[in-house]
């Protein structure tokens, strides 16, 4: 089975279960209700299970990613990087991406991950920024 990145718009019962494993504190029903053209959710799917997810807010030609998380049993296998890269690729009209620094992991691990994904830390904004060329 191939790892696939999908945009979730309606959750199945299995999606709710998998998302609870990714974000244990999240109200997945409330999250599902807020999804629309501006508020999006992308997930990494493998063997009919969601392994990672990221929330996206689109405003014009700018995108903001938050809550990027990979299930603990799946970490350090490139799933998060693939999710991030494919989410950007699925939104070619976005020229500026911003990632909230809201992860629970160590600052060093986050910095290394974001640098590998082509993002730079903006100390003034306290966010990671990625400018896409047009």
C-alpha positions in Angstrom: 0.0 0.0 0.0 1.2 3.5 -0.8 1.1 6.4 1.5 -1.4 8.9 0.2 -2.2 12.5 1.3 -5.9 13.3 1.2 -8.0 16.4 2.0 -10.7 15.3 4.5 -14.0 17.1 4.2 -16.3 14.5 5.9 -15.1 12.1 8.4 -16.0 8.4 8.5 -16.2 6.6 11.9 -12.7 5.3 11.3 -11.4 8.8 10.5 -12.8 10.0 13.8 -11.1 7.1 15.6 -7.8 7.7 13.8 -7.8 11.4 14.4 -8.4 10.8 18.1 -5.1 8.8 18.1 -3.3 11.7 16.3 -4.9 14.5 18.4 -6.1 12.9 21.7 -7.5 16.2 23.1 -9.3 17.2 19.9 -13.1 17.3 19.5 -13.1 15.7 16.0 -16.9 16.4 15.5 -16.3 20.1 16.1 -13.3 20.0 13.8 -15.3 18.4 11.1 -18.1 21.0 11.3 -15.6 23.9 10.8 -14.2 22.5 7.5 -14.9 24.5 4.4 -13.0 26.1 1.6 -10.9 28.2 3.9 -10.5 25.7 6.8 -9.1 22.5 5.6 -7.6 19.3 7.0 -5.0 17.1 5.2 -4.1 13.6 6.4 -1.6 10.9 5.5 -3.5 7.6 4.7 -1.9 4.2 4.7 -3.8 0.9 4.7 -7.1 2.7 5.2 -5.8 4.4 8.4 -4.8 8.0 9.1 -1.3 8.2 10.4 -0.8 12.0 10.5 -2.7 15.2 9.9 -2.4 19.0 9.6 -5.0 21.7 9.8 -4.8 24.4 7.1 -6.4 27.9 6.9 -6.3 29.5 3.5 -6.7 33.3 3.2 -6.1 34.6 -0.4 -2.7 33.4 -1.5 -1.5 32.7 2.0 -1.8 29.5 4.0 -1.3 28.8 7.7 -0.6 25.3 8.9 -1.2 24.2 12.5 -1.4 21.1 14.6 0.9 19.1 12.3 1.1 15.8 14.1 2.2 12.2 13.3 1.0 9.2 15.4 3.7 8.3 17.8 4.1 4.8 16.5 4.7 6.1 13.0 7.2 8.9 13.7 10.7 9.2 12.2 9.7 7.5 8.9 9.2 10.6 6.7 5.4 10.6 7.1 5.2 14.2 8.5 7.6 15.6 5.8 5.6 13.9 3.0 2.4 15.2 4.5 3.8 18.7 4.6 5.3 18.6 1.1 2.2 17.2 -0.5 -0.1 19.6 1.2 1.9 22.5 -0.2 1.9 20.8 -3.7 -1.9 20.4 -3.6 -2.2 24.1 -3.1 0.0 25.7 -5.8 -1.8 29.0 -5.7 -0.5 29.6 -2.2 2.7 31.7 -2.4 3.4 32.1 1.3 3.0 29.5 4.0 3.2 30.0 7.7 3.5 27.2 10.3 2.5 27.9 13.9 5.1 26.8 16.4 2.5 24.8 18.4 4.0 21.3 18.6 4.8 19.5 21.9 8.1 18.2 20.7 11.5 19.7 21.4 12.4 23.0 19.8 15.5 21.3 18.2 13.5 18.5 16.6 11.0 21.0 15.3 13.7 23.3 13.9 15.4 20.4 12.1 12.1 19.2 10.7 11.0 22.6 9.4 14.4 23.3 7.9 14.3 20.0 6.1 10.9 21.0 4.7 12.3 24.3 3.4 10.9 26.6 6.1 12.8 29.4 7.9 12.1 30.6 11.4 10.9 34.2 11.7 11.9 35.3 15.2 9.7 38.4 15.1 6.5 36.4 14.2 7.6 33.3 16.1 6.5 31.2 13.1 8.1 29.2 10.4 7.7 30.8 6.9 8.0 29.3 3.4 7.8 31.4 0.3 6.8 29.6 -2.8 8.2 30.8 -6.1 5.5 31.7 -8.7 
